[in-house]
Amino acid sequence: MTGRDRYAVSKVLVTGAGGQLGTDVVDAFAGRVPTGGRPGDRATGRLGVRSAWDVTAADHSLLDVSDRAAVQTIFEGVRPHVVIHAGAWTAVDACEGDPDRAYAVNALGTRHVAEAARRVGAHVVYVSTDYVFDGTSVRPYVEWDRTNPMSVYGRSKLAGEGELDPGSTVVRTSWVCGAHGANMVRTVLRLASQTGPMRFVDDQRGSPTFTADLAGVLAVVGSERLPGTFHVTNAGVTSWYEFAQAVLEAAGHDPARVEPITTDLLDPPRPAPRPANSALDNAALRLMGMEQLPDWRDGLERLLAATGPMAASTKEAR
Ligand SMILES: NC(=O)c1ccc[n+]([C@@H]2O[C@H](COP(=O)([O-])OP(=O)(O)OC[C@H]3O[C@@H](n4cnc5c(N)ncnc54)[C@H](OP(=O)(O)O)[C@@H]3O)[C@@H](O)[C@H]2O)c1
């Protein structure tokens, strides 16, 4: 098959397609601007001119990646050229109490995806996490820094990285927010509609990353089959406390309602430890001269403009 043929008939399979990131990845490959995305986004626009994608949106009800036979069946039926593997058990605190389930989905599930992709010659893009690091670095982590996850979730996601064939793509991201899932923007807006206190930690720092922006980069690295690990986050580093203030301000609430606390004062304490420093230097993208994602404040403004006050959710933010 020539490169031209490949781009003419390319098929992509998205795991976890019903999740907040998966939903936007499906939109990006289908040539739609994801909710809160940038019209004319170079990443998505490039796809539009280069190729027509046939998208298989494999949500959890269609594909459980921990089921080896089910993964093989769908891959042999679809025969995708590219797989965006966004499906994962992302309930970080619950993972501490059920490591077997975390490893079955995040590690073994990725083994199944890698094996099935190998059989049909598909390129795998695996979405991974800042939680592979312990957060003790005094600077943002580059792709080549030593990993040392502190939680079951982080260990199971790192184990998933280890299941991939050489030449696959790993995209590590952080503090993910989008229109279609549980996230901190939704949590802050829900709390703002209630009367109780709003306390957020000021000693965990990272980069909020908006799925509408991240999806475009996943589409580019997938369609170009770029090998290796990439850190992909929106630009700028903040704390959860500062982020909560920014969400309130952008949504027209009083940011002074939020009180800063330290992690040890969280009540009840969270079962899974979080890295104090989650900042990821997007070094591989930068060194390759590729476009960096805009500042997180820009992504937040676009998300709120596109969704209005996001529907309250009782789901736990990550
Ligand atoms: N959220 C973050 O802050 C964050 C940060 C860094 C990296 N990531 C990574 O980004 C990716 C997308 O996360 P997200 O934020 O979009 O989370 P999400 O909304 O929870 O999406 C994950 C999706 O995977 C599905 N899933 C769960 N178990 C599965 C299984 N056994 N087989 C197939 N699908 C399964 C979930 O379905 P159900 O809801 O039905 O279980 C959900 O639709 C994940 O790989 C995650 O590890 C997330």
The ligand as a MOL file (V3000), in Angstrom:
LIG
                    3D

  0  0  0     0  0            999 V3000
M  V30 BEGIN CTAB
M  V30 COUNTS 48 52 0 0 0
M  V30 BEGIN ATOM
M  V30 1 N -8.6510 12.4640 33.3560 0
M  V30 2 C -7.3950 12.8820 33.5270 0
M  V30 3 O -7.1230 13.8460 34.2400 0
M  V30 4 C -6.2590 12.1800 32.8090 0
M  V30 5 C -4.9460 12.6300 33.0140 0
M  V30 6 C -3.8980 11.9810 32.3470 0
M  V30 7 C -4.1730 10.9350 31.4910 0
M  V30 8 N -5.4520 10.5200 31.3200 0 CHG=1
M  V30 9 C -5.6890 9.3910 30.4040 0
M  V30 10 O -6.4870 9.8890 29.3380 0
M  V30 11 C -7.2900 8.8340 28.8260 0
M  V30 12 C -8.7310 9.3070 28.7230 0
M  V30 13 O -9.1850 9.6420 30.0280 0
M  V30 14 P -10.5180 10.4910 30.2620 0
M  V30 15 O -10.1550 11.6590 31.0630 0
M  V30 16 O -11.2350 10.6750 28.9800 0 CHG=-1
M  V30 17 O -11.2950 9.5030 31.2170 0
M  V30 18 P -12.7390 8.8570 31.0780 0
M  V30 19 O -13.7260 9.9060 30.7500 0
M  V30 20 O -12.9050 8.0280 32.3040 0
M  V30 21 O -12.5820 7.9140 29.7990 0
M  V30 22 C -12.0810 6.6160 29.8570 0
M  V30 23 C -13.0270 5.7290 29.1090 0
M  V30 24 O -12.5200 4.3830 29.1610 0
M  V30 25 C -13.6220 3.5470 29.3870 0
M  V30 26 N -13.2300 2.2730 29.9650 0
M  V30 27 C -13.1360 1.9040 31.2750 0
M  V30 28 N -12.8200 0.6130 31.3760 0
M  V30 29 C -12.7140 0.1480 30.1070 0
M  V30 30 C -12.4410 -1.1220 29.5700 0
M  V30 31 N -12.2170 -2.1930 30.3590 0
M  V30 32 N -12.4100 -1.2660 28.2230 0
M  V30 33 C -12.6620 -0.2120 27.4130 0
M  V30 34 N -12.9490 1.0190 27.8660 0
M  V30 35 C -12.9700 1.1870 29.2110 0
M  V30 36 C -14.5450 4.3170 30.3040 0
M  V30 37 O -15.8490 3.7960 30.2260 0
M  V30 38 P -16.8070 3.7750 31.5390 0
M  V30 39 O -16.9480 5.1840 31.9710 0
M  V30 40 O -18.0460 3.1300 31.0240 0
M  V30 41 O -16.0830 2.9260 32.5520 0
M  V30 42 C -14.4140 5.7210 29.7230 0
M  V30 43 O -15.3830 5.9430 28.7100 0
M  V30 44 C -7.0810 7.6430 29.7600 0
M  V30 45 O -6.1590 6.7590 29.1690 0
M  V30 46 C -6.4690 8.2480 31.0010 0
M  V30 47 O -5.6450 7.3340 31.6840 0
M  V30 48 C -6.5050 11.1140 31.9460 0
M  V30 END ATOM
M  V30 BEGIN BOND
M  V30 1 1 1 2
M  V30 2 2 2 3
M  V30 3 1 2 4
M  V30 4 1 4 5
M  V30 5 2 4 48
M  V30 6 2 5 6
M  V30 7 1 6 7
M  V30 8 2 7 8
M  V30 9 1 8 9
M  V30 10 1 8 48
M  V30 11 1 9 10
M  V30 12 1 9 46
M  V30 13 1 10 11
M  V30 14 1 11 12
M  V30 15 1 11 44
M  V30 16 1 12 13
M  V30 17 1 13 14
M  V30 18 2 14 15
M  V30 19 1 14 16
M  V30 20 1 14 17
M  V30 21 1 17 18
M  V30 22 2 18 19
M  V30 23 1 18 20
M  V30 24 1 18 21
M  V30 25 1 21 22
M  V30 26 1 22 23
M  V30 27 1 23 24
M  V30 28 1 23 42
M  V30 29 1 24 25
M  V30 30 1 25 26
M  V30 31 1 25 36
M  V30 32 1 26 27
M  V30 33 1 26 35
M  V30 34 2 27 28
M  V30 35 1 28 29
M  V30 36 1 29 30
M  V30 37 2 29 35
M  V30 38 1 30 31
M  V30 39 2 30 32
M  V30 40 1 32 33
M  V30 41 2 33 34
M  V30 42 1 34 35
M  V30 43 1 36 37
M  V30 44 1 36 42
M  V30 45 1 37 38
M  V30 46 2 38 39
M  V30 47 1 38 40
M  V30 48 1 38 41
M  V30 49 1 42 43
M  V30 50 1 44 45
M  V30 51 1 44 46
M  V30 52 1 46 47
M  V30 END BOND
M  V30 END CTAB
M  END
